[in-house]
Amino acid sequence: MFYANNDVINSLTENLQGQYFCEDPEMGFTEDQVKECAENMSVFMPPALKLIGGAVVMYNNDICNAWYEGICPAKLKFY
């Protein structure tokens, strides 16, 4: 439920709007591009993070089995 938490969503979005993406000098964005990037992040990231969070919840067993061997619930086999 990490990505469904509004505080987490807001924090991640704000960080991407700032120094961790849009304002990162290595991105080479102009001042206008930084502003556009920040605006785009405010529109794109909240629903994207909620979608990712929903997928993680829905496929948690599959994700666990793909990353870890022997500690997750058994893989289901379909015949």
Secondary structure as GFF3:
##gff-version 3
##sequence-region A 1 79
A	DSSP	three_ten_helix	2	4	.	.	.	ID=ss1
A	DSSP	alpha_helix	6	17	.	.	.	ID=ss2
A	DSSP	three_ten_helix	25	27	.	.	.	ID=ss3
A	DSSP	alpha_helix	31	58	.	.	.	ID=ss4
A	DSSP	alpha_helix	60	67	.	.	.	ID=ss5
###
